[in-house]
Amino acid sequence: MDELNQKELQKAAGGLNADEPHCPKCRSKDLVLVGPVDIGTLPTYRCKACGYEWMLAL
């Protein structure tokens, strides 16, 4: 079995910017960080396009 190179892995994972946070609902990358960001708490994002809020798993 052939191993995938880095570009093929990135393409399979959703492109070169797949690790950037994006809205799980509308896929927009126009986000704002909301809520307190303390050590031990997960960051909460709000999408500026559709208003959806979610916690980003680390």
Order of alpha helices (4+ residues) and beta strands (2+ residues): alpha-beta-beta-beta
